[in-house]
Amino acid sequence: MPSYPCGRMPCVWASLSVAATKLKEIDTDNEIANSLLFELETAVHLTETFDKVWSSIYWNKSSKKTRVRVTITLTKLAQSIFDHITESISLFDELCEQQEQLQTIELTSDWVNVKQSLYLAQLAFQETHYRLIKPLPLFEYLDKQKK
């Protein structure tokens, strides 16, 4: 595999897949849990697409124009994956808050596995792919002002 800054997403994909699988096993009809499952499955699909796009060219032999075009696509996919991971974590937290009040879902070790897998997906993404996402110019400027 070429030494390109973004690499592939097997760790992110695996963590998201485990979270989605565990959530399916819980089999609840809770609206927030169903939204969470949708976000996870979408993120899994996007990570698979990321890997397909990544593998669609020969990085060392392709023209600069092709590499730039594919990099732009990978950047957009990375942003979408990040958005879905973030939304998944938000939904999980919302579900936990709901359960503190209503306690309608039985707590099992599968919930711990979902939370752990979400955390691992976020961590793996931040360690390997977060640099693909460019901050908006205003945020970049403000960040520079702080330093």
N, CA, C and O atoms as a GROMACS GRO file, in nm:
protein
  588
    1MET      N    1   0.085  -0.117   0.000
    1MET     CA    2   0.000   0.000   0.000
    1MET      C    3   0.089   0.124   0.000
    1MET      O    4   0.187   0.129   0.075
    2PRO      N    5   0.057   0.223  -0.083
    2PRO     CA    6   0.138   0.343  -0.087
    2PRO      C    7   0.131   0.420   0.044
    2PRO      O    8   0.036   0.407   0.121
    3SER      N    9   0.233   0.500   0.068
    3SER     CA   10   0.234   0.579   0.191
    3SER      C   11   0.166   0.712   0.167
    3SER      O   12   0.232   0.816   0.161
    4TYR      N   13   0.038   0.709   0.153
    4TYR     CA   14  -0.045   0.828   0.132
    4TYR      C   15  -0.101   0.869   0.267
    4TYR      O   16  -0.128   0.782   0.350
    5PRO      N   17  -0.120   0.998   0.294
    5PRO     CA   18  -0.158   1.041   0.427
    5PRO      C   19  -0.286   0.983   0.483
    5PRO      O   20  -0.300   0.975   0.605
    6CYS      N   21  -0.381   0.943   0.400
    6CYS     CA   22  -0.508   0.900   0.459
    6CYS      C   23  -0.516   0.750   0.480
    6CYS      O   24  -0.578   0.705   0.576
    7GLY      N   25  -0.455   0.670   0.395
    7GLY     CA   26  -0.462   0.526   0.412
    7GLY      C   27  -0.603   0.472   0.398
    7GLY      O   28  -0.690   0.540   0.343
    8ARG      N   29  -0.625   0.352   0.447
    8ARG     CA   30  -0.757   0.291   0.438
    8ARG      C   31  -0.825   0.292   0.573
    8ARG      O   32  -0.767   0.339   0.672
    9MET      N   33  -0.947   0.242   0.579
    9MET     CA   34  -1.028   0.255   0.701
    9MET      C   35  -1.070   0.123   0.765
    9MET      O   36  -1.183   0.114   0.812
   10PRO      N   37  -0.987   0.021   0.770
   10PRO     CA   38  -1.036  -0.105   0.827
   10PRO      C   39  -1.072  -0.097   0.975
   10PRO      O   40  -1.168  -0.160   1.017
   11CYS      N   41  -0.998  -0.022   1.055
   11CYS     CA   42  -1.029  -0.013   1.198
   11CYS      C   43  -1.159   0.063   1.223
   11CYS      O   44  -1.239   0.023   1.308
   12VAL      N   45  -1.180   0.169   1.149
   12VAL     CA   46  -1.304   0.246   1.163
   12VAL      C   47  -1.421   0.159   1.119
   12VAL      O   48  -1.523   0.151   1.188
   13TRP      N   49  -1.407   0.094   1.003
   13TRP     CA   50  -1.512   0.007   0.952
   13TRP      C   51  -1.546  -0.104   1.051
   13TRP      O   52  -1.663  -0.129   1.079
   14ALA      N   53  -1.443  -0.170   1.104
   14ALA     CA   54  -1.465  -0.281   1.196
   14ALA      C   55  -1.539  -0.235   1.322
   14ALA      O   56  -1.633  -0.301   1.367
   15SER      N   57  -1.498  -0.123   1.378
   15SER     CA   58  -1.562  -0.072   1.499
   15SER      C   59  -1.707  -0.035   1.473
   15SER      O   60  -1.795  -0.066   1.553
   16LEU      N   61  -1.733   0.033   1.362
   16LEU     CA   62  -1.870   0.071   1.328
   16LEU      C   63  -1.956  -0.052   1.301
   16LEU      O   64  -2.073  -0.057   1.339
   17SER      N   65  -1.898  -0.152   1.234
   17SER     CA   66  -1.971  -0.275   1.204
   17SER      C   67  -2.009  -0.350   1.332
   17SER      O   68  -2.120  -0.401   1.342
   18VAL      N   69  -1.918  -0.355   1.427
   18VAL     CA   70  -1.947  -0.422   1.554
   18VAL      C   71  -2.060  -0.348   1.627
   18VAL      O   72  -2.151  -0.410   1.680
   19ALA      N   73  -2.052  -0.215   1.629
   19ALA     CA   74  -2.157  -0.137   1.696
   19ALA      C   75  -2.293  -0.162   1.631
   19ALA      O   76  -2.392  -0.182   1.701
   20ALA      N   77  -2.298  -0.162   1.499
   20ALA     CA   78  -2.424  -0.186   1.428
   20ALA      C   79  -2.476  -0.327   1.454
   20ALA      O   80  -2.595  -0.346   1.477
   21THR      N   81  -2.387  -0.426   1.450
   21THR     CA   82  -2.427  -0.564   1.474
   21THR      C   83  -2.482  -0.583   1.615
   21THR      O   84  -2.585  -0.647   1.634
   22LYS      N   85  -2.414  -0.526   1.714
   22LYS     CA   86  -2.460  -0.538   1.852
   22LYS      C   87  -2.594  -0.468   1.871
   22LYS      O   88  -2.680  -0.517   1.943
   23LEU      N   89  -2.611  -0.354   1.806
   23LEU     CA   90  -2.737  -0.282   1.818
   23LEU      C   91  -2.852  -0.360   1.754
   23LEU      O   92  -2.964  -0.360   1.806
   24LYS      N   93  -2.824  -0.427   1.643
   24LYS     CA   94  -2.926  -0.512   1.580
   24LYS      C   95  -2.965  -0.628   1.672
   24LYS      O   96  -3.082  -0.666   1.679
   25GLU      N   97  -2.866  -0.683   1.742
   25GLU     CA   98  -2.892  -0.795   1.832
   25GLU      C   99  -2.981  -0.754   1.949
   25GLU      O  100  -3.056  -0.836   2.003
   26ILE      N  101  -2.974  -0.627   1.988
   26ILE     CA  102  -3.058  -0.578   2.098
   26ILE      C  103  -3.204  -0.578   2.056
   26ILE      O  104  -3.292  -0.605   2.137
   27ASP      N  105  -3.229  -0.549   1.930
   27ASP     CA  106  -3.363  -0.557   1.872
   27ASP      C  107  -3.467  -0.481   1.954
   27ASP      O  108  -3.557  -0.539   2.014
   28THR      N  109  -3.453  -0.350   1.953
   28THR     CA  110  -3.548  -0.264   2.023
   28THR      C  111  -3.626  -0.183   1.922
   28THR      O  112  -3.578  -0.157   1.811
   29ASP      N  113  -3.745  -0.142   1.959
   29ASP     CA  114  -3.823  -0.059   1.869
   29ASP      C  115  -3.818   0.088   1.910
   29ASP      O  116  -3.904   0.168   1.872
   30ASN      N  117  -3.716   0.124   1.986
   30ASN     CA  118  -3.696   0.261   2.030
   30ASN      C  119  -3.656   0.348   1.910
   30ASN      O  120  -3.570   0.310   1.831
   31GLU      N  121  -3.719   0.463   1.898
   31GLU     CA  122  -3.695   0.552   1.785
   31GLU      C  123  -3.550   0.603   1.780
   31GLU      O  124  -3.490   0.609   1.672
   32ILE      N  125  -3.496   0.638   1.894
   32ILE     CA  126  -3.357   0.687   1.897
   32ILE      C  127  -3.260   0.575   1.860
   32ILE      O  128  -3.165   0.596   1.786
   33ALA      N  129  -3.286   0.455   1.912
   33ALA     CA  130  -3.200   0.341   1.880
   33ALA      C  131  -3.206   0.309   1.730
   33ALA      O  132  -3.104   0.274   1.670
   34ASN      N  133  -3.324   0.322   1.671
   34ASN     CA  134  -3.336   0.298   1.526
   34ASN      C  135  -3.262   0.404   1.446
   34ASN      O  136  -3.202   0.373   1.343
   35SER      N  137  -3.266   0.529   1.491
   35SER     CA  138  -3.190   0.635   1.425
   35SER      C  139  -3.040   0.610   1.438
   35SER      O  140  -2.964   0.631   1.344
   36LEU      N  141  -3.001   0.565   1.556
   36LEU     CA  142  -2.860   0.531   1.579
   36LEU      C  143  -2.816   0.420   1.484
   36LEU      O  144  -2.708   0.427   1.425
   37LEU      N  145  -2.898   0.318   1.470
   37LEU     CA  146  -2.865   0.208   1.379
   37LEU      C  147  -2.851   0.258   1.236
   37LEU      O  148  -2.759   0.217   1.165
   38PHE      N  149  -2.941   0.345   1.193
   38PHE     CA  150  -2.933   0.403   1.059
   38PHE      C  151  -2.801   0.479   1.040
   38PHE      O  152  -2.735   0.464   0.937
   39GLU      N  153  -2.763   0.560   1.138
   39GLU     CA  154  -2.637   0.635   1.129
   39GLU      C  155  -2.518   0.541   1.121
   39GLU      O  156  -2.426   0.562   1.041
   40LEU      N  157  -2.519   0.436   1.203
   40LEU     CA  158  -2.408   0.340   1.202
   40LEU      C  159  -2.398   0.267   1.068
   40LEU      O  160  -2.290   0.254   1.012
   41GLU      N  161  -2.512   0.221   1.017
   41GLU     CA  162  -2.510   0.149   0.890
   41GLU      C  163  -2.466   0.240   0.775
   41GLU      O  164  -2.397   0.195   0.683
   42THR      N  165  -2.506   0.366   0.781
   42THR     CA  166  -2.463   0.461   0.678
   42THR      C  167  -2.312   0.482   0.687
   42THR      O  168  -2.244   0.485   0.584
   43ALA      N  169  -2.260   0.497   0.807
   43ALA     CA  170  -2.116   0.516   0.826
   43ALA      C  171  -2.038   0.393   0.778
   43ALA      O  172  -1.931   0.406   0.718
   44VAL      N  173  -2.091   0.274   0.806
   44VAL     CA  174  -2.026   0.150   0.759
   44VAL      C  175  -2.019   0.150   0.606
   44VAL      O  176  -1.915   0.121   0.547
   45HIS      N  177  -2.130   0.184   0.543
   45HIS     CA  178  -2.135   0.189   0.396
   45HIS      C  179  -2.034   0.292   0.342
   45HIS      O  180  -1.965   0.265   0.244
   46LEU      N  181  -2.027   0.407   0.406
   46LEU     CA  182  -1.933   0.511   0.360
   46LEU      C  183  -1.788   0.468   0.376
   46LEU      O  184  -1.704   0.500   0.292
   47THR      N  185  -1.756   0.395   0.484
   47THR     CA  186  -1.618   0.347   0.499
   47THR      C  187  -1.583   0.245   0.391
   47THR      O  188  -1.470   0.240   0.343
   48GLU      N  189  -1.682   0.162   0.354
   48GLU     CA  190  -1.659   0.067   0.245
   48GLU      C  191  -1.636   0.142   0.114
   48GLU      O  192  -1.549   0.105   0.035
   49THR      N  193  -1.715   0.245   0.091
   49THR     CA  194  -1.699   0.326  -0.030
   49THR      C  195  -1.564   0.396  -0.030
   49THR      O  196  -1.498   0.405  -0.134
   50PHE      N  197  -1.522   0.446   0.086
   50PHE     CA  198  -1.391   0.510   0.099
   50PHE      C  199  -1.282   0.414   0.052
   50PHE      O  200  -1.195   0.453  -0.026
   51ASP      N  201  -1.286   0.290   0.100
   51ASP     CA  202  -1.184   0.192   0.062
   51ASP      C  203  -1.190   0.160  -0.088
   51ASP      O  204  -1.086   0.140  -0.150
   52LYS      N  205  -1.309   0.154  -0.144
   52LYS     CA  206  -1.320   0.127  -0.288
   52LYS      C  207  -1.262   0.242  -0.370
   52LYS      O  208  -1.192   0.219  -0.468
   53VAL      N  209  -1.290   0.365  -0.328
   53VAL     CA  210  -1.235   0.481  -0.399
   53VAL      C  211  -1.084   0.484  -0.382
   53VAL      O  212  -1.011   0.508  -0.478
   54TRP      N  213  -1.037   0.459  -0.261
   54TRP     CA  214  -0.893   0.457  -0.234
   54TRP      C  215  -0.823   0.356  -0.326
   54TRP      O  216  -0.715   0.383  -0.378
   55SER      N  217  -0.884   0.241  -0.344
   55SER     CA  218  -0.824   0.134  -0.423
   55SER      C  219  -0.850   0.148  -0.573
   55SER      O  220  -0.806   0.063  -0.651
   56SER      N  221  -0.919   0.251  -0.613
   56SER     CA  222  -0.957   0.264  -0.754
   56SER      C  223  -0.845   0.313  -0.845
   56SER      O  224  -0.858   0.307  -0.968
   57ILE      N  225  -0.736   0.362  -0.787
   57ILE     CA  226  -0.625   0.408  -0.871
   57ILE      C  227  -0.493   0.354  -0.818
   57ILE      O  228  -0.484   0.306  -0.705
   58TYR      N  229  -0.391   0.361  -0.903
   58TYR     CA  230  -0.254   0.332  -0.862
   58TYR      C  231  -0.192   0.465  -0.823
   58TYR      O  232  -0.160   0.547  -0.909
   59TRP      N  233  -0.174   0.487  -0.694
   59TRP     CA  234  -0.132   0.617  -0.644
   59TRP      C  235   0.003   0.662  -0.699
   59TRP      O  236   0.020   0.779  -0.731
   60ASN      N  237   0.097   0.571  -0.711
   60ASN     CA  238   0.232   0.608  -0.757
   60ASN      C  239   0.240   0.629  -0.908
   60ASN      O  240   0.332   0.695  -0.956
   61LYS      N  241   0.145   0.574  -0.982
   61LYS     CA  242   0.152   0.582  -1.128
   61LYS      C  243   0.048   0.674  -1.189
   61LYS      O  244   0.055   0.705  -1.308
   62SER      N  245  -0.049   0.719  -1.112
   62SER     CA  246  -0.156   0.803  -1.166
   62SER      C  247  -0.110   0.947  -1.182
   62SER      O  248  -0.017   0.993  -1.116
   63SER      N  249  -0.176   1.016  -1.271
   63SER     CA  250  -0.145   1.156  -1.294
   63SER      C  251  -0.184   1.239  -1.172
   63SER      O  252  -0.267   1.197  -1.091
   64LYS      N  253  -0.124   1.355  -1.161
   64LYS     CA  254  -0.155   1.443  -1.049
   64LYS      C  255  -0.302   1.481  -1.051
   64LYS      O  256  -0.366   1.489  -0.945
   65LYS      N  257  -0.358   1.505  -1.168
   65LYS     CA  258  -0.499   1.542  -1.181
   65LYS      C  259  -0.588   1.432  -1.124
   65LYS      O  260  -0.685   1.461  -1.053
   66THR      N  261  -0.557   1.308  -1.154
   66THR     CA  262  -0.636   1.195  -1.103
   66THR      C  263  -0.622   1.185  -0.952
   66THR      O  264  -0.721   1.167  -0.882
   67ARG      N  265  -0.499   1.197  -0.902
   67ARG     CA  266  -0.478   1.190  -0.757
   67ARG      C  267  -0.554   1.301  -0.684
   67ARG      O  268  -0.612   1.277  -0.578
   68VAL      N  269  -0.554   1.421  -0.740
   68VAL     CA  270  -0.626   1.533  -0.678
   68VAL      C  271  -0.776   1.505  -0.678
   68VAL      O  272  -0.843   1.526  -0.576
   69ARG      N  273  -0.829   1.460  -0.790
   69ARG     CA  274  -0.972   1.430  -0.800
   69ARG      C  275  -1.013   1.323  -0.699
   69ARG      O  276  -1.115   1.337  -0.631
   70VAL      N  277  -0.935   1.217  -0.690
   70VAL     CA  278  -0.966   1.110  -0.595
   70VAL      C  279  -0.950   1.159  -0.451
   70VAL      O  280  -1.028   1.121  -0.364
   71THR      N  281  -0.851   1.241  -0.426
   71THR     CA  282  -0.831   1.296  -0.292
   71THR      C  283  -0.948   1.383  -0.250
   71THR      O  284  -0.990   1.380  -0.134
   72ILE      N  285  -1.001   1.460  -0.342
   72ILE     CA  286  -1.119   1.542  -0.312
   72ILE      C  287  -1.237   1.453  -0.275
   72ILE      O  288  -1.309   1.481  -0.179
   73THR      N  289  -1.257   1.345  -0.349
   73THR     CA  290  -1.364   1.250  -0.320
   73THR      C  291  -1.342   1.186  -0.182
   73THR      O  292  -1.437   1.173  -0.104
   74LEU      N  293  -1.219   1.147  -0.153
   74LEU     CA  294  -1.188   1.086  -0.024
   74LEU      C  295  -1.212   1.184   0.090
   74LEU      O  296  -1.259   1.146   0.197
   75THR      N  297  -1.179   1.310   0.067
   75THR     CA  298  -1.200   1.413   0.168
   75THR      C  299  -1.349   1.429   0.199
   75THR      O  300  -1.389   1.439   0.315
   76LYS      N  301  -1.430   1.431   0.094
   76LYS     CA  302  -1.574   1.443   0.114
   76LYS      C  303  -1.630   1.321   0.187
   76LYS      O  304  -1.715   1.334   0.275
   77LEU      N  305  -1.581   1.204   0.151
   77LEU     CA  306  -1.625   1.082   0.220
   77LEU      C  307  -1.582   1.084   0.366
   77LEU      O  308  -1.660   1.048   0.454
   78ALA      N  309  -1.459   1.127   0.392
   78ALA     CA  310  -1.410   1.134   0.530
   78ALA      C  311  -1.496   1.229   0.612
   78ALA      O  312  -1.527   1.199   0.728
   79GLN      N  313  -1.533   1.342   0.555
   79GLN     CA  314  -1.618   1.437   0.626
   79GLN      C  315  -1.754   1.375   0.658
   79GLN      O  316  -1.807   1.392   0.768
   80SER      N  317  -1.810   1.303   0.562
   80SER     CA  318  -1.939   1.236   0.584
   80SER      C  319  -1.928   1.129   0.692
   80SER      O  320  -2.016   1.117   0.777
   81ILE      N  321  -1.822   1.052   0.687
   81ILE     CA  322  -1.800   0.948   0.788
   81ILE      C  323  -1.790   1.012   0.927
   81ILE      O  324  -1.852   0.965   1.022
   82PHE      N  325  -1.712   1.118   0.936
   82PHE     CA  326  -1.696   1.188   1.063
   82PHE      C  327  -1.831   1.240   1.113
   82PHE      O  328  -1.862   1.229   1.231
   83ASP      N  329  -1.910   1.297   1.022
   83ASP     CA  330  -2.043   1.349   1.061
   83ASP      C  331  -2.132   1.238   1.115
   83ASP      O  332  -2.203   1.258   1.213
   84HIS      N  333  -2.129   1.121   1.052
   84HIS     CA  334  -2.212   1.009   1.096
   84HIS      C  335  -2.162   0.950   1.229
   84HIS      O  336  -2.243   0.908   1.312
   85ILE      N  337  -2.032   0.947   1.248
   85ILE     CA  338  -1.978   0.901   1.377
   85ILE      C  339  -2.021   0.997   1.487
   85ILE      O  340  -2.064   0.955   1.594
   86THR      N  341  -2.007   1.126   1.460
   86THR     CA  342  -2.045   1.228   1.558
   86THR      C  343  -2.194   1.220   1.591
   86THR      O  344  -2.232   1.228   1.707
   87GLU      N  345  -2.277   1.204   1.489
   87GLU     CA  346  -2.421   1.193   1.511
   87GLU      C  347  -2.454   1.065   1.587
   87GLU      O  348  -2.544   1.064   1.671
   88SER      N  349  -2.383   0.957   1.558
   88SER     CA  350  -2.405   0.830   1.630
   88SER      C  351  -2.376   0.847   1.778
   88SER      O  352  -2.452   0.799   1.862
   89ILE      N  353  -2.268   0.914   1.810
   89ILE     CA  354  -2.232   0.936   1.950
   89ILE      C  355  -2.337   1.025   2.017
   89ILE      O  356  -2.376   1.000   2.131
   90SER      N  357  -2.382   1.126   1.947
   90SER     CA  358  -2.485   1.214   2.000
   90SER      C  359  -2.615   1.137   2.027
   90SER      O  360  -2.678   1.154   2.132
   91LEU      N  361  -2.654   1.053   1.932
   91LEU     CA  362  -2.775   0.972   1.950
   91LEU      C  363  -2.761   0.873   2.065
   91LEU      O  364  -2.856   0.849   2.140
   92PHE      N  365  -2.642   0.814   2.078
   92PHE     CA  366  -2.620   0.721   2.188
   92PHE      C  367  -2.635   0.793   2.322
   92PHE      O  368  -2.697   0.742   2.414
   93ASP      N  369  -2.576   0.913   2.331
   93ASP     CA  370  -2.588   0.992   2.454
   93ASP      C  371  -2.733   1.030   2.482
   93ASP      O  372  -2.778   1.026   2.596
   94GLU      N  373  -2.806   1.066   2.376
   94GLU     CA  374  -2.948   1.100   2.390
   94GLU      C  375  -3.028   0.979   2.439
   94GLU      O  376  -3.116   0.991   2.523
   95LEU      N  377  -2.995   0.863   2.384
   95LEU     CA  378  -3.061   0.740   2.426
   95LEU      C  379  -3.034   0.710   2.573
   95LEU      O  380  -3.123   0.669   2.646
   96CYS      N  381  -2.910   0.732   2.616
   96CYS     CA  382  -2.875   0.710   2.757
   96CYS      C  383  -2.953   0.806   2.848
   96CYS      O  384  -3.002   0.765   2.953
   97GLU      N  385  -2.964   0.932   2.807
   97GLU     CA  386  -3.040   1.030   2.885
   97GLU      C  387  -3.187   0.988   2.894
   97GLU      O  388  -3.250   0.999   2.999
   98GLN      N  389  -3.240   0.942   2.781
   98GLN     CA  390  -3.380   0.897   2.780
   98GLN      C  391  -3.399   0.780   2.876
   98GLN      O  392  -3.498   0.774   2.948
   99GLN      N  393  -3.304   0.688   2.877
   99GLN     CA  394  -3.316   0.568   2.961
   99GLN      C  395  -3.298   0.600   3.109
   99GLN      O  396  -3.350   0.529   3.194
  100GLU      N  397  -3.226   0.708   3.140
  100GLU     CA  398  -3.216   0.750   3.280
  100GLU      C  399  -3.353   0.787   3.334
  100GLU      O  400  -3.383   0.766   3.451
  101GLN      N  401  -3.437   0.844   3.246
  101GLN     CA  402  -3.570   0.888   3.288
  101GLN      C  403  -3.675   0.779   3.272
  101GLN      O  404  -3.757   0.758   3.362
  102LEU      N  405  -3.675   0.710   3.160
  102LEU     CA  406  -3.783   0.616   3.128
  102LEU      C  407  -3.753   0.471   3.158
  102LEU      O  408  -3.843   0.395   3.194
  103GLN      N  409  -3.630   0.431   3.143
  103GLN     CA  410  -3.586   0.292   3.165
  103GLN      C  411  -3.675   0.192   3.092
  103GLN      O  412  -3.730   0.101   3.153
  104THR      N  413  -3.687   0.210   2.961
  104THR     CA  414  -3.771   0.122   2.880
  104THR      C  415  -3.692   0.012   2.810
  104THR      O  416  -3.750  -0.083   2.758
  105ILE      N  417  -3.560   0.024   2.810
  105ILE     CA  418  -3.477  -0.075   2.743
  105ILE      C  419  -3.392  -0.149   2.848
  105ILE      O  420  -3.332  -0.087   2.935
  106GLU      N  421  -3.391  -0.280   2.836
  106GLU     CA  422  -3.310  -0.359   2.929
  106GLU      C  423  -3.161  -0.336   2.901
  106GLU      O  424  -3.116  -0.345   2.787
  107LEU      N  425  -3.088  -0.305   3.006
  107LEU     CA  426  -2.944  -0.284   2.990
  107LEU      C  427  -2.872  -0.418   2.987
  107LEU      O  428  -2.887  -0.500   3.077
  108THR      N  429  -2.795  -0.439   2.882
  108THR     CA  430  -2.718  -0.562   2.866
  108THR      C  431  -2.574  -0.525   2.831
  108THR      O  432  -2.543  -0.408   2.809
  109SER      N  433  -2.489  -0.624   2.825
  109SER     CA  434  -2.349  -0.599   2.788
  109SER      C  435  -2.338  -0.553   2.642
  109SER      O  436  -2.238  -0.493   2.604
  110ASP      N  437  -2.440  -0.581   2.560
  110ASP     CA  438  -2.438  -0.534   2.422
  110ASP      C  439  -2.432  -0.382   2.415
  110ASP      O  440  -2.369  -0.326   2.326
  111TRP      N  441  -2.499  -0.314   2.508
  111TRP     CA  442  -2.495  -0.167   2.511
  111TRP      C  443  -2.353  -0.118   2.539
  111TRP      O  444  -2.308  -0.019   2.481
  112VAL      N  445  -2.284  -0.187   2.629
  112VAL     CA  446  -2.145  -0.151   2.658
  112VAL      C  447  -2.060  -0.172   2.533
  112VAL      O  448  -1.973  -0.091   2.503
  113ASN      N  449  -2.086  -0.280   2.460
  113ASN     CA  450  -2.012  -0.307   2.336
  113ASN      C  451  -2.040  -0.200   2.231
  113ASN      O  452  -1.949  -0.160   2.158
  114VAL      N  453  -2.164  -0.153   2.222
  114VAL     CA  454  -2.198  -0.047   2.126
  114VAL      C  455  -2.119   0.079   2.161
  114VAL      O  456  -2.057   0.140   2.075
  115LYS      N  457  -2.123   0.118   2.288
  115LYS     CA  458  -2.052   0.240   2.333
  115LYS      C  459  -1.902   0.227   2.308
  115LYS      O  460  -1.839   0.320   2.257
  116GLN      N  461  -1.846   0.114   2.343
  116GLN     CA  462  -1.702   0.091   2.325
  116GLN      C  463  -1.665   0.095   2.177
  116GLN      O  464  -1.563   0.153   2.140
  117SER      N  465  -1.746   0.035   2.093
  117SER     CA  466  -1.719   0.034   1.949
  117SER      C  467  -1.729   0.174   1.890
  117SER      O  468  -1.651   0.211   1.802
  118LEU      N  469  -1.826   0.252   1.937
  118LEU     CA  470  -1.836   0.392   1.892
  118LEU      C  471  -1.711   0.471   1.930
  118LEU      O  472  -1.658   0.547   1.850
  119TYR      N  473  -1.666   0.451   2.052
  119TYR     CA  474  -1.545   0.519   2.100
  119TYR      C  475  -1.424   0.478   2.016
  119TYR      O  476  -1.344   0.563   1.977
  120LEU      N  477  -1.411   0.349   1.989
  120LEU     CA  478  -1.298   0.300   1.910
  120LEU      C  479  -1.303   0.351   1.766
  120LEU      O  480  -1.199   0.382   1.708
  121ALA      N  481  -1.423   0.360   1.709
  121ALA     CA  482  -1.437   0.414   1.573
  121ALA      C  483  -1.394   0.560   1.570
  121ALA      O  484  -1.322   0.603   1.480
  122GLN      N  485  -1.440   0.636   1.668
  122GLN     CA  486  -1.403   0.778   1.675
  122GLN      C  487  -1.252   0.793   1.693
  122GLN      O  488  -1.189   0.876   1.627
  123LEU      N  489  -1.195   0.715   1.781
  123LEU     CA  490  -1.051   0.721   1.807
  123LEU      C  491  -0.970   0.684   1.682
  123LEU      O  492  -0.875   0.754   1.647
  124ALA      N  493  -1.008   0.575   1.616
  124ALA     CA  494  -0.936   0.530   1.496
  124ALA      C  495  -0.948   0.635   1.386
  124ALA      O  496  -0.851   0.661   1.315
  125PHE      N  497  -1.065   0.694   1.371
  125PHE     CA  498  -1.084   0.797   1.269
  125PHE      C  499  -0.996   0.918   1.299
  125PHE      O  500  -0.928   0.969   1.210
  126GLN      N  501  -0.997   0.963   1.423
  126GLN     CA  502  -0.918   1.080   1.458
  126GLN      C  503  -0.768   1.056   1.443
  126GLN      O  504  -0.694   1.147   1.405
  127GLU      N  505  -0.723   0.936   1.472
  127GLU     CA  506  -0.580   0.906   1.461
  127GLU      C  507  -0.533   0.893   1.317
  127GLU      O  508  -0.417   0.922   1.287
  128THR      N  509  -0.622   0.851   1.228
  128THR     CA  510  -0.576   0.821   1.092
  128THR      C  511  -0.634   0.908   0.983
  128THR      O  512  -0.567   0.931   0.882
  129HIS      N  513  -0.756   0.957   0.998
  129HIS     CA  514  -0.822   1.024   0.886
  129HIS      C  515  -0.868   1.166   0.913
  129HIS      O  516  -0.910   1.236   0.820
  130TYR      N  517  -0.862   1.209   1.037
  130TYR     CA  518  -0.914   1.341   1.069
  130TYR      C  519  -0.841   1.452   0.993
  130TYR      O  520  -0.899   1.556   0.964
  131ARG      N  521  -0.716   1.430   0.961
  131ARG     CA  522  -0.638   1.532   0.890
  131ARG      C  523  -0.691   1.557   0.748
  131ARG      O  524  -0.657   1.658   0.687
  132LEU      N  525  -0.773   1.468   0.696
  132LEU     CA  526  -0.834   1.490   0.565
  132LEU      C  527  -0.937   1.602   0.568
  132LEU      O  528  -0.964   1.666   0.466
  133ILE      N  529  -0.995   1.624   0.684
  133ILE     CA  530  -1.103   1.722   0.694
  133ILE      C  531  -1.041   1.858   0.721
  133ILE      O  532  -0.978   1.881   0.824
  134LYS      N  533  -1.058   1.947   0.628
  134LYS     CA  534  -1.004   2.082   0.640
  134LYS      C  535  -1.102   2.169   0.718
  134LYS      O  536  -1.222   2.169   0.689
  135PRO      N  537  -1.052   2.245   0.817
  135PRO     CA  538  -1.143   2.335   0.888
  135PRO      C  539  -1.182   2.452   0.798
  135PRO      O  540  -1.110   2.486   0.705
  136LEU      N  541  -1.296   2.511   0.827
  136LEU     CA  542  -1.337   2.628   0.752
  136LEU      C  543  -1.234   2.740   0.772
  136LEU      O  544  -1.173   2.747   0.879
  137PRO      N  545  -1.214   2.826   0.673
  137PRO     CA  546  -1.112   2.931   0.684
  137PRO      C  547  -1.124   3.016   0.811
  137PRO      O  548  -1.023   3.054   0.870
  138LEU      N  549  -1.246   3.046   0.853
  138LEU     CA  550  -1.263   3.127   0.973
  138LEU      C  551  -1.210   3.054   1.095
  138LEU      O  552  -1.143   3.114   1.179
  139PHE      N  553  -1.241   2.923   1.107
  139PHE     CA  554  -1.192   2.846   1.221
  139PHE      C  555  -1.040   2.834   1.216
  139PHE      O  556  -0.973   2.839   1.320
  140GLU      N  557  -0.986   2.819   1.098
  140GLU     CA  558  -0.841   2.812   1.081
  140GLU      C  559  -0.777   2.942   1.128
  140GLU      O  560  -0.676   2.940   1.199
  141TYR      N  561  -0.836   3.056   1.088
  141TYR     CA  562  -0.785   3.187   1.127
  141TYR      C  563  -0.792   3.204   1.279
  141TYR      O  564  -0.694   3.248   1.341
  142LEU      N  565  -0.905   3.169   1.340
  142LEU     CA  566  -0.921   3.181   1.484
  142LEU      C  567  -0.824   3.092   1.559
  142LEU      O  568  -0.770   3.131   1.663
  143ASP      N  569  -0.801   2.974   1.508
  143ASP     CA  570  -0.706   2.881   1.569
  143ASP      C  571  -0.564   2.940   1.567
  143ASP      O  572  -0.490   2.928   1.664
  144LYS      N  573  -0.528   3.002   1.455
  144LYS     CA  574  -0.396   3.065   1.444
  144LYS      C  575  -0.382   3.183   1.541
  144LYS      O  576  -0.274   3.206   1.595
  145GLN      N  577  -0.491   3.256   1.561
  145GLN     CA  578  -0.489   3.371   1.652
  145GLN      C  579  -0.465   3.328   1.796
  145GLN      O  580  -0.401   3.400   1.873
  146LYS      N  581  -0.515   3.209   1.832
  146LYS     CA  582  -0.495   3.159   1.969
  146LYS      C  583  -0.349   3.128   1.996
  146LYS      O  584  -0.302   3.141   2.109
  147LYS      N  585  -0.278   3.086   1.893
  147LYS     CA  586  -0.138   3.045   1.908
  147LYS      C  587  -0.052   3.165   1.901
  147LYS      O  588   0.070   3.155   1.912
   0.00000   0.00000   0.00000
